[in-house]
Amino acid sequence: MDFSLLIDNLTNPALLFFVLGIVAVYLKSDLTIPENSSKFISLYLLFAIGFKGGQELSHETFTFEIGRSMLFGICISLLIPLYTFFILKRKLSVFDAGAIAAAYGSVSAVTFVTAVSFLETQQLQLHGHMVAIMALMESPAIIMGLILISIFNADENEKIQKRTAVQHSFTNGSVLLILGSLIIGYFANAKQAEGIKPFTNDLFKGFLAIFLLDMGITSGKKLKAFFSYGWFPLLFALLIPLINGCIIAAMSSIVTQEISNRFIFAILAASASYIAVPAAMKISVPKADPGLFLPMALAVSFPVNITIGMPLYFLIVQHT
């Protein structure tokens, strides 16, 4: 096996800043990224990806392949929570199982952004419709998680506010911003859009590095409490993303032969939400413990995907 992709990924400056964040926590450093700055950078990354995706989408013609790809993405986000819920329910409560299943069926915008950066290092371009697919995959997993909790919840007194949670999954700030930016990028005049290209393109990798530094600090703070839950959540968070990513990397050839699209499908299947899903579960399933599903997605699955996962999925889509 050629390990050059793995080595290249491990020496990516953005990833090294993520590691620096974790190291800073364990050294008890006072290094922090101000909350307002962190929020701005996350909004910037979503805006830049959405806008660039919209610009690319404006040059594409809607085809049967794109429609099939959208349906494929929605199916992924429904099926992953469905099978992972029953694995999780063997060791965890129905509420925690449903919340974690929803998180792993949904997607991580930051993992997606990092994957776009990885594609650029391979001289490959993101296709605009994949941004739309990412946004479409956010809500179905949340809805499936709530349905599963409702079916298997034995406590009749625990009412789940389904309508509020479903509404929130569609109006979530991350989803709204990336979809809105996609639409604006699609309709924006190409000549006028050139004016903001230095902001959306040239600054992107620098902002991504600082954001991953912040993610490393956040992850480092959550790891200690997470380990108190034992081996099962850790093993799940390590293995399930790799299993999902590898399966979809191979299966995606059914809907498209484009390497960059297949790679993004694998990343979307492997990633776990730690923004939209926790926000929705806080509203509708207060019994689900965020001290469990947040570290699983952010402190374990996220680094696994950006270190081992991305080179592995890329190799699979190249050779299948």
C-alpha positions as semicolon CSV with decimal commas, in nm:
position;residue;x (nm);y (nm);z (nm)
1;M;0,000;0,000;0,000
2;D;0,124;0,351;-0,087
3;F;0,147;0,551;0,236
4;S;0,239;0,880;0,066
5;L;-0,121;1,008;0,086
6;L;-0,134;0,934;0,458
7;I;0,201;1,102;0,520
8;D;0,100;1,407;0,315
9;N;-0,220;1,435;0,514
10;L;-0,045;1,397;0,850
11;T;0,191;1,682;0,762
12;N;-0,088;1,912;0,645
13;P;-0,051;2,245;0,835
14;A;-0,424;2,255;0,916
15;L;-0,409;1,912;1,080
16;L;-0,093;2,002;1,270
17;F;-0,271;2,304;1,414
18;F;-0,547;2,069;1,533
19;V;-0,284;1,859;1,712
20;L;-0,133;2,177;1,860
21;G;-0,472;2,258;2,013
22;I;-0,490;1,918;2,188
23;V;-0,128;1,950;2,307
24;A;-0,202;2,298;2,446
25;V;-0,481;2,156;2,663
26;Y;-0,262;1,878;2,804
27;L;0,016;2,129;2,875
28;K;-0,244;2,337;3,062
29;S;-0,167;2,633;2,838
30;D;-0,388;2,942;2,843
31;L;-0,403;2,934;2,461
32;T;-0,761;3,007;2,349
33;I;-0,945;3,134;2,045
34;P;-1,202;3,399;2,148
35;E;-1,556;3,265;2,111
36;N;-1,664;3,547;1,881
37;S;-1,360;3,492;1,657
38;S;-1,426;3,118;1,644
39;K;-1,788;3,177;1,547
40;F;-1,686;3,426;1,277
41;I;-1,433;3,182;1,127
42;S;-1,688;2,898;1,121
43;L;-1,938;3,127;0,947
44;Y;-1,670;3,235;0,701
45;L;-1,580;2,874;0,612
46;L;-1,945;2,782;0,550
47;F;-1,999;3,099;0,348
48;A;-1,688;3,042;0,134
49;I;-1,773;2,678;0,060
50;G;-2,137;2,760;-0,017
51;F;-2,054;3,055;-0,241
52;K;-1,781;2,871;-0,435
53;G;-2,015;2,572;-0,468
54;G;-2,288;2,798;-0,607
55;Q;-2,048;2,946;-0,861
56;E;-1,949;2,596;-0,973
57;L;-2,312;2,484;-0,980
58;S;-2,401;2,774;-1,211
59;H;-2,174;2,617;-1,475
60;E;-2,332;2,273;-1,437
61;T;-2,637;2,139;-1,616
62;F;-2,884;1,950;-1,399
63;T;-2,861;1,588;-1,507
64;F;-3,002;1,251;-1,410
65;E;-2,669;1,179;-1,237
66;I;-2,702;1,486;-1,014
67;G;-3,061;1,394;-0,922
68;R;-2,954;1,038;-0,851
69;S;-2,665;1,166;-0,638
70;M;-2,901;1,381;-0,429
71;L;-3,127;1,081;-0,367
72;F;-2,821;0,870;-0,279
73;G;-2,710;1,128;-0,022
74;I;-3,051;1,138;0,146
75;C;-3,062;0,756;0,159
76;I;-2,721;0,751;0,330
77;S;-2,838;0,995;0,596
78;L;-3,145;0,780;0,666
79;L;-2,981;0,436;0,664
80;I;-2,678;0,511;0,884
81;P;-2,889;0,613;1,189
82;L;-3,117;0,315;1,126
83;Y;-2,846;0,051;1,160
84;T;-2,622;0,228;1,415
85;F;-2,916;0,282;1,654
86;F;-2,954;-0,093;1,711
87;I;-2,581;-0,135;1,773
88;L;-2,581;0,152;2,023
89;K;-2,902;0,040;2,197
90;R;-2,730;-0,277;2,317
91;K;-2,506;-0,078;2,552
92;L;-2,665;0,266;2,587
93;S;-3,004;0,418;2,671
94;V;-3,259;0,473;2,394
95;F;-3,207;0,850;2,423
96;D;-2,829;0,834;2,390
97;A;-2,851;0,572;2,114
98;G;-3,092;0,789;1,912
99;A;-2,885;1,105;1,957
100;I;-2,558;0,934;1,859
101;A;-2,721;0,757;1,563
102;A;-2,857;1,092;1,441
103;A;-2,512;1,252;1,480
104;Y;-2,343;0,981;1,272
105;G;-2,615;0,986;1,007
106;S;-2,587;1,363;0,978
107;V;-2,278;1,545;0,849
108;S;-1,995;1,759;0,979
109;A;-1,952;2,083;0,786
110;V;-1,597;2,122;0,921
111;T;-1,498;1,772;0,804
112;F;-1,649;1,860;0,466
113;V;-1,447;2,184;0,453
114;T;-1,127;1,995;0,541
115;A;-1,206;1,740;0,270
116;V;-1,240;2,020;0,013
117;S;-0,892;2,137;0,112
118;F;-0,766;1,778;0,070
119;L;-0,916;1,764;-0,282
120;E;-0,729;2,080;-0,374
121;T;-0,398;1,920;-0,272
122;Q;-0,483;1,640;-0,518
123;Q;-0,554;1,896;-0,795
124;L;-0,922;1,802;-0,793
125;Q;-1,218;2,037;-0,784
126;L;-1,533;2,027;-0,576
127;H;-1,851;2,013;-0,785
128;G;-2,119;2,258;-0,678
129;H;-2,401;2,009;-0,643
130;M;-2,206;1,825;-0,369
131;V;-2,246;2,132;-0,146
132;A;-2,624;2,109;-0,194
133;I;-2,612;1,736;-0,115
134;M;-2,421;1,806;0,209
135;A;-2,691;2,050;0,319
136;L;-2,967;1,805;0,223
137;M;-2,811;1,530;0,438
138;E;-2,832;1,729;0,764
139;S;-3,202;1,697;0,844
140;P;-3,308;1,340;0,745
141;A;-3,075;1,185;1,005
142;I;-3,219;1,404;1,283
143;I;-3,571;1,305;1,183
144;M;-3,477;0,935;1,173
145;G;-3,313;0,960;1,518
146;L;-3,628;1,116;1,665
147;I;-3,851;0,851;1,505
148;L;-3,638;0,569;1,649
149;I;-3,641;0,723;1,998
150;S;-4,019;0,763;1,977
151;I;-4,069;0,399;1,873
152;F;-3,841;0,244;2,134
153;N;-3,897;0,485;2,423
154;A;-4,089;0,292;2,692
155;D;-4,151;0,600;2,908
156;E;-4,481;0,751;2,800
157;N;-4,414;1,062;3,009
158;E;-4,113;1,156;2,796
159;K;-4,269;1,342;2,507
160;I;-4,036;1,437;2,223
161;Q;-4,102;1,776;2,065
162;K;-4,076;1,642;1,711
163;R;-4,217;1,944;1,532
164;T;-3,980;2,188;1,704
165;A;-3,677;1,964;1,642
166;V;-3,760;1,904;1,277
167;Q;-3,818;2,277;1,222
168;H;-3,485;2,353;1,390
169;S;-3,304;2,099;1,170
170;F;-3,417;2,290;0,861
171;T;-3,354;2,641;1,000
172;N;-3,024;2,559;1,171
173;G;-2,777;2,842;1,112
174;S;-2,512;2,622;0,950
175;V;-2,760;2,467;0,706
176;L;-2,922;2,803;0,629
177;L;-2,589;2,981;0,568
178;I;-2,441;2,719;0,338
179;L;-2,765;2,680;0,141
180;G;-2,811;3,058;0,122
181;S;-2,451;3,109;0,009
182;L;-2,495;2,832;-0,248
183;I;-2,802;3,003;-0,393
184;I;-2,634;3,346;-0,394
185;G;-2,323;3,201;-0,557
186;Y;-2,544;3,036;-0,819
187;F;-2,725;3,357;-0,916
188;A;-2,436;3,601;-0,868
189;N;-2,293;3,763;-1,178
190;A;-1,959;3,592;-1,251
191;K;-1,781;3,922;-1,318
192;Q;-1,910;4,075;-0,995
193;A;-1,819;3,760;-0,800
194;E;-1,455;3,803;-0,903
195;G;-1,441;4,098;-0,662
196;I;-1,474;3,875;-0,355
197;K;-1,265;3,587;-0,490
198;P;-0,956;3,685;-0,285
199;F;-1,173;3,663;0,030
200;T;-1,340;3,331;-0,053
201;N;-1,034;3,159;-0,204
202;D;-0,700;3,307;-0,096
203;L;-0,775;3,333;0,277
204;F;-0,953;2,999;0,304
205;K;-0,666;2,772;0,414
206;G;-0,537;3,018;0,671
207;F;-0,879;3,050;0,836
208;L;-0,919;2,671;0,823
209;A;-0,589;2,625;1,012
210;I;-0,695;2,864;1,290
211;F;-1,038;2,701;1,311
212;L;-0,883;2,354;1,347
213;L;-0,659;2,490;1,622
214;D;-0,978;2,591;1,804
215;M;-1,130;2,248;1,736
216;G;-0,820;2,086;1,884
217;I;-0,852;2,292;2,203
218;T;-1,222;2,204;2,231
219;S;-1,154;1,834;2,169
220;G;-0,873;1,820;2,424
221;K;-1,102;1,958;2,694
222;K;-1,368;1,692;2,630
223;L;-1,152;1,381;2,606
224;K;-1,098;1,316;2,978
225;A;-1,471;1,312;3,063
226;F;-1,548;1,100;2,757
227;F;-1,307;0,821;2,856
228;S;-1,504;0,769;3,177
229;Y;-1,782;0,603;2,970
230;G;-1,567;0,297;2,898
231;W;-1,452;0,122;2,582
232;F;-1,777;0,088;2,384
233;P;-1,835;0,454;2,279
234;L;-1,465;0,491;2,200
235;L;-1,461;0,180;1,980
236;F;-1,781;0,289;1,805
237;A;-1,644;0,639;1,736
238;L;-1,320;0,493;1,599
239;L;-1,461;0,218;1,377
240;I;-1,804;0,328;1,251
241;P;-1,677;0,631;1,054
242;L;-1,415;0,419;0,879
243;I;-1,669;0,144;0,803
244;N;-1,927;0,390;0,670
245;G;-1,667;0,582;0,468
246;C;-1,515;0,272;0,309
247;I;-1,853;0,120;0,218
248;I;-1,982;0,441;0,059
249;A;-1,649;0,504;-0,116
250;A;-1,698;0,170;-0,292
251;M;-2,077;0,192;-0,341
252;S;-2,073;0,549;-0,475
253;S;-1,961;0,417;-0,813
254;I;-2,327;0,319;-0,860
255;V;-2,430;0,685;-0,890
256;T;-2,117;0,856;-1,025
257;Q;-1,772;0,780;-1,164
258;E;-1,631;1,122;-1,071
259;I;-1,350;1,067;-0,817
260;S;-1,398;1,396;-0,632
261;N;-1,774;1,336;-0,591
262;R;-1,720;0,980;-0,469
263;F;-1,459;1,100;-0,219
264;I;-1,701;1,364;-0,084
265;F;-1,977;1,103;-0,050
266;A;-1,740;0,888;0,158
267;I;-1,651;1,184;0,380
268;L;-2,016;1,277;0,429
269;A;-2,102;0,918;0,525
270;A;-1,806;0,897;0,765
271;S;-1,847;1,235;0,934
272;A;-2,060;1,301;1,242
273;S;-2,243;1,622;1,328
274;Y;-2,143;1,811;1,641
275;I;-2,330;2,135;1,567
276;A;-2,677;2,077;1,418
277;V;-2,759;1,747;1,593
278;P;-2,658;1,855;1,947
279;A;-2,864;2,172;1,904
280;A;-3,169;1,973;1,788
281;M;-3,132;1,708;2,060
282;K;-3,099;1,972;2,331
283;I;-3,446;2,095;2,234
284;S;-3,619;1,761;2,182
285;V;-3,428;1,494;2,378
286;P;-3,291;1,654;2,696
287;K;-3,221;1,307;2,842
288;A;-2,953;1,244;2,578
289;D;-2,613;1,320;2,728
290;P;-2,412;1,573;2,519
291;G;-2,107;1,472;2,726
292;L;-2,122;1,144;2,535
293;F;-2,216;1,219;2,174
294;L;-2,025;1,548;2,143
295;P;-1,678;1,403;2,227
296;M;-1,751;1,097;2,012
297;A;-1,810;1,314;1,705
298;L;-1,561;1,592;1,771
299;A;-1,275;1,444;1,974
300;V;-1,260;1,094;1,820
301;S;-1,434;1,060;1,481
302;F;-1,325;1,399;1,346
303;P;-0,948;1,340;1,391
304;V;-0,984;0,979;1,269
305;N;-1,147;1,105;0,948
306;I;-0,895;1,379;0,874
307;T;-0,589;1,163;0,947
308;I;-0,659;0,803;0,844
309;G;-0,999;0,836;0,678
310;M;-0,939;1,083;0,397
311;P;-0,634;0,908;0,242
312;L;-0,809;0,570;0,285
313;Y;-1,135;0,679;0,117
314;F;-0,939;0,847;-0,162
315;L;-0,746;0,528;-0,232
316;I;-1,069;0,327;-0,246
317;V;-1,239;0,562;-0,494
318;Q;-0,926;0,557;-0,710
319;H;-0,916;0,177;-0,730
320;T;-1,284;0,075;-0,746
